[in-house]
Amino acid sequence: MKLLDDASDLLPTDRDAATLVGRLHDPDEDGPAVVAVRGDELVDLTDSAPTLTDLLEHRDPIGLARSAAPRRSWSLSQVLATTLDGGPGPKLLAPADLQVLKAAGVTFVKSMLERVIEERAAGDASRSAEIREQVEAAIGGTLTAVRPGSDEARAVKEVLVRDGLWSQYLEVGLGPDPEIFTKAPLLSAVGAGAEIGIAEGSDWNNPEPEVALAVRSDGRIVAATLGNDVNLRDVEGRSALLLPKAKDNNASASLGPFLRLFDDDFGLDEVRNLDVRLEVRGQDGFVLDGLSSMREISRDPEELAAAALGAHHQYPDGLILYTGTLFAPTADRGAPGKGFTHQVGDVVRISTPKLGALVNRVNRSEQCPRWTFGVRSLIANLTRRGLL
């Protein structure tokens, strides 16, 4: 099954108006290049910005992306095609390098309820349908319009505590403090066209399609991209203390294909109104196709960024922040009542017109290409190339 019929679908529909930057693996240098889309070319900005972090922290990222003298260039269409078909040549990487990879959880009511269901099912997918019906009947309709941290939210909490329905997931979904956690180590994210990983031993898991934000060290949000915060539902359902095991596995964080820098045509207001589409197509003929809206997020992106970075916590190289997902697929796949789970070979497509499409194929984390290019490798490579 092809990842995409047309490689140009990786790009935003208004690509000519977009300022797109990212990273590319350059086989000639055996390392990464910082690139920008200019017309039909990908231009190498590594002389001006050895890392993508350098570009984003620059006093004028837009000016640098649009006008810095290129080190070299590649055919955009050829790189996109190679990224998808896995052939020899330059390929896109995840558009993040020295930024810490953080994620916000429980930022949509529907996914918040699914976390409660996981918790009460203790990771047992066979109990999910029964518990979902109970939870939704008890509290589902009461939470949609409640603003987290408000007096109304505190009143809802009192009722739910009294009735024995309060949960740690409702605390971060409705309470004053959002859940912000470290999704994966820096440089470990995979990009468009790569395999994404589900750890062996998990038989209840799902994609988490999200909008991800690039946040500078000064707290300014400067770009957006698409992300897949792959989750093992059975592991997290056993205990929230197992969140690192559920979230941080080889190839379990996907980003891309490009960062779209904020400019006069695209900014936070556009992000707040994005509709994100999730498609999962399996080798067994299974199809999942759904649409979610950032308009339904319970905490504004600026609130999430401020919770991650500020006087209480600094990130000198900035961060990439997954903003949370509305999707918690519940359609049965296989045995009735067990809900959705991935199968090896699934093609996952996350898309929105303003950011393009992030496409990956599912494999077991243990079978995905091993992550070997870390910070020491990056420093050594850039030094050898005379860029540091």
Residue pairs with C-beta under 8 A, 6 or more apart in sequence:
1 281
1 283
1 345
1 347
2 84
3 84
3 193
3 347
3 349
3 359
3 360
3 361
4 10
4 84
4 349
4 357
4 359
7 77
7 80
7 81
7 83
7 84
8 77
8 80
9 351
9 356
9 357
10 80
10 83
10 84
10 192
10 257
10 356
10 357
10 359
11 18
11 20
11 37
11 80
11 257
11 258
11 356
12 18
12 20
12 260
12 353
12 354
12 355
12 356
13 353
13 354
14 265
14 353
14 354
15 37
15 356
17 265
17 266
18 37
18 260
18 265
18 266
18 354
19 36
19 62
19 65
19 66
19 260
19 261
19 263
19 266
20 36
20 37
20 258
20 259
20 260
20 261
21 34
21 35
21 36
21 37
21 45
21 52
21 55
21 61
21 65
21 95
21 223
21 258
21 259
21 261
22 34
22 35
22 36
22 52
22 92
22 93
22 95
22 191
22 256
22 257
22 258
22 259
23 32
23 33
23 34
23 35
23 52
23 92
23 93
23 94
23 95
23 96
23 97
23 191
24 32
24 33
24 35
24 42
24 44
24 74
24 79
24 90
24 91
24 92
24 93
25 31
25 32
25 33
25 90
25 91
25 92
25 93
26 32
26 33
26 44
26 90
27 88
27 89
27 90
29 381
29 385
30 381
31 373
31 378
31 381
31 382
31 385
32 93
32 97
32 378
32 381
33 44
33 45
33 46
33 71
33 90
34 44
34 45
34 46
34 49
34 50
34 51
34 52
34 54
34 55
35 42
35 43
35 44
35 45
35 74
36 42
36 43
36 45
36 65
36 66
37 76
37 258
38 66
38 73
39 76
40 75
40 76
40 77
41 73
41 74
41 75
41 76
42 73
42 74
42 75
42 76
42 79
42 90
43 70
43 72
43 73
44 70
44 71
44 72
44 73
44 74
45 55
45 64
45 65
45 68
45 70
45 71
46 71
46 385
46 387
47 68
47 69
47 71
47 387
48 55
48 64
48 68
48 69
49 55
49 58
49 64
49 68
50 382
50 387
50 388
51 97
51 98
51 378
51 382
52 95
52 96
52 97
52 98
52 99
52 259
53 97
53 98
53 99
53 317
53 318
55 61
55 64
55 65
56 99
56 214
56 216
56 222
56 223
56 259
56 318
57 216
57 217
57 317
57 318
58 64
61 222
61 223
61 261
62 261
62 263
65 261
74 90
78 89
79 89
79 90
79 91
79 92
80 92
80 257
81 87
82 88
82 89
82 90
82 91
83 91
83 92
83 191
83 192
83 193
83 257
84 192
84 193
84 359
86 193
91 191
91 193
92 191
92 192
92 193
92 256
92 257
92 258
93 191
93 256
94 189
94 190
94 191
94 253
94 254
94 255
94 256
95 191
95 225
95 255
95 256
95 257
95 258
95 259
96 186
96 187
96 189
96 214
96 255
96 320
97 186
97 187
97 378
98 186
98 187
98 317
98 318
98 375
99 186
99 214
99 215
99 315
99 317
99 318
99 319
99 320
100 182
100 186
100 315
100 317
100 318
100 319
100 320
101 182
101 183
101 184
101 185
101 186
101 188
101 189
101 253
101 319
101 320
101 322
102 180
102 181
102 182
102 183
102 308
102 319
102 320
102 321
102 322
103 180
103 181
103 182
103 183
103 210
103 229
103 247
103 321
103 322
103 324
104 178
104 179
104 180
104 299
104 304
104 307
104 308
104 321
104 322
104 323
104 324
105 115
105 172
105 178
105 179
105 180
105 181
105 324
106 112
106 115
106 169
106 172
106 173
106 178
106 179
106 324
107 173
107 178
107 297
107 298
107 299
107 304
107 323
107 324
107 325
108 292
108 296
108 297
108 298
108 324
108 325
108 326
109 140
109 143
109 144
109 173
109 296
109 298
110 326
110 327
110 328
111 208
111 324
111 325
111 326
111 327
111 328
112 143
112 169
112 170
112 173
112 298
113 132
113 135
113 136
113 139
113 140
113 143
113 328
114 132
114 328
114 330
115 167
115 169
115 173
115 236
115 328
116 135
116 167
116 169
116 170
117 128
117 131
117 132
117 135
118 128
118 233
118 236
118 237
119 167
119 168
119 169
119 237
119 240
120 127
120 131
120 135
120 167
121 127
121 128
121 131
121 237
122 237
122 238
123 204
123 233
123 234
123 235
123 236
123 237
123 238
124 234
124 237
125 203
125 204
125 233
125 234
125 338
125 339
125 341
126 335
126 337
126 338
128 330
128 337
128 338
128 339
129 336
129 337
129 338
129 339
130 337
132 330
135 165
138 163
138 165
139 160
139 165
142 156
143 156
143 173
143 174
146 152
146 153
146 156
146 174
147 153
147 298
148 173
148 174
148 175
148 176
148 178
148 298
148 299
149 174
149 175
149 176
149 177
153 174
153 175
156 174
157 166
157 170
157 171
157 174
157 175
160 166
160 170
168 240
169 240
172 178
172 179
173 298
177 307
178 299
178 303
178 304
178 307
180 304
180 307
180 308
180 321
181 243
181 247
182 248
183 229
183 247
183 248
183 253
183 322
184 247
184 248
184 252
184 253
185 248
185 374
186 317
186 375
187 371
187 373
187 374
187 375
187 378
188 253
188 371
189 253
189 254
189 255
189 320
190 196
190 251
190 253
190 254
190 255
190 360
190 368
191 254
191 255
191 256
191 257
192 254
192 256
192 257
192 357
192 358
192 359
192 360
193 359
193 360
194 251
194 254
194 360
194 368
194 369
195 251
195 360
195 361
195 362
195 363
195 367
195 368
195 369
196 207
196 228
196 230
196 251
196 252
196 254
196 348
196 360
196 361
196 362
196 363
196 368
197 230
197 249
197 250
197 251
197 252
197 362
197 363
197 364
197 365
197 366
197 367
197 368
198 205
198 230
198 232
198 249
198 252
198 342
198 344
198 362
198 363
198 364
198 365
199 232
199 235
199 245
199 249
199 250
199 252
199 364
199 365
199 366
200 364
200 365
200 366
202 232
202 233
202 234
202 235
203 234
203 341
204 232
204 233
204 234
204 237
204 338
204 339
204 341
205 230
205 231
205 232
205 233
205 234
205 341
205 342
206 230
206 231
206 233
206 327
206 328
206 329
206 340
206 341
206 342
207 228
207 230
207 231
207 278
207 280
207 327
207 329
207 342
207 348
207 350
208 228
208 229
208 230
208 231
208 322
208 325
208 327
209 226
209 227
209 228
209 276
209 277
209 278
209 292
209 325
209 327
209 348
209 350
210 226
210 227
210 228
210 229
210 276
210 322
210 323
210 324
210 325
210 350
211 224
211 225
211 226
211 227
211 271
211 274
211 276
211 294
211 301
211 323
211 352
211 355
212 224
212 225
212 226
212 227
212 255
212 320
212 321
212 322
212 323
213 221
213 223
213 224
213 271
213 301
213 304
213 305
213 320
213 321
213 323
214 221
214 222
214 223
214 224
214 225
214 259
214 318
214 319
214 320
215 221
215 222
215 305
215 308
215 309
215 315
215 318
215 319
215 320
215 321
216 222
216 318
217 309
217 314
217 315
217 316
217 317
217 318
219 305
219 306
219 309
219 310
221 262
221 268
221 301
221 302
221 305
222 261
222 262
223 259
223 260
223 261
223 262
224 259
224 260
224 262
224 266
224 271
224 355
225 255
225 256
225 257
225 258
225 259
225 260
225 320
225 355
225 358
226 255
226 256
226 257
226 276
226 350
226 351
226 352
226 355
226 356
226 357
226 358
227 253
227 254
227 255
227 320
227 322
227 350
227 358
228 253
228 254
228 255
228 348
228 350
228 358
228 360
229 247
229 253
229 322
229 325
230 247
230 249
230 252
230 253
230 254
231 246
231 247
232 245
232 246
232 247
232 249
233 246
233 341
235 242
235 245
235 246
236 242
236 243
236 246
236 247
249 365
250 365
250 366
250 368
250 370
250 371
251 363
251 365
251 368
251 369
251 371
252 365
254 358
254 360
255 320
255 358
256 358
257 356
257 357
257 358
258 355
258 356
260 266
260 354
260 355
262 268
266 354
268 301
268 302
270 354
271 294
271 301
272 294
272 295
272 297
272 300
272 301
273 293
273 294
273 295
274 293
274 294
274 352
274 354
274 355
275 291
275 292
275 293
275 294
275 352
276 291
276 292
276 293
276 294
276 326
276 350
276 351
276 352
277 289
277 290
277 291
277 349
277 350
277 351
277 352
278 288
278 289
278 290
278 291
278 292
278 327
278 329
278 348
278 349
278 350
279 287
279 288
279 289
279 347
279 348
279 349
279 350
279 351
280 286
280 287
280 288
280 289
280 329
280 342
280 346
280 347
280 348
280 349
281 287
281 288
281 346
281 347
281 349
282 333
282 343
282 345
282 346
282 347
283 343
283 345
283 346
284 343
286 333
286 343
286 346
288 329
288 331
288 340
290 327
290 329
292 325
292 326
292 327
293 326
294 323
296 326
297 323
297 324
297 326
301 323
304 321
304 323
304 324
305 321
308 315
308 319
308 321
309 315
309 319
329 339
329 340
330 339
330 340
331 339
331 340
332 338
332 339
332 340
333 339
333 340
333 341
333 343
334 341
342 362
343 362
344 362
344 363
344 364
345 361
345 362
345 363
346 361
346 362
347 359
347 360
347 361
347 362
348 359
348 360
348 361
348 362
349 357
349 358
349 359
350 357
350 358
350 359
351 357
351 358
379 388
382 388
